[in-house]
Amino acid sequence: QVQVVESGGGLVQPGGSLRLSCAASGSTFSRYVMGWYRQAPGKQRELVADITSGGRTGRTSYADSVKGRFTISRDNAKNTVYLQMNSLKPEDTAVYYCRAQITSINYWGQGTQVTVSS
């Protein structure tokens, strides 16, 4: 069983920045495919960004709505993946979830609320 814990959410004004962190347990973290998802009220959960397990940094992909504003990264020594969110917009408001995937099994965190509002 892999434990996944997100942190770093909060209230931020439009145009501001936040960095989310996700810590996952296990001795093989470098092999996990890690992803950030979000779910806004009344909407389905959507993939925001993910990062593969390849090497020290991994290969990244992003939803079109966040390209150029969000950056996903990982620190395998700390078993942690980050989501740096810049130029935040009100439509980025959602609960953000971290997912750890290994051998096609997904492990989810409890989520962290991000609210973008003036």
Summary of the structure (lengths in Angstrom):
residues: 118
radius of gyration: 13.5
end to end distance: 39.9
largest distance: 42.2
contacts: 347
relative contact order: 0.32
helix: 8%
strand: 51%
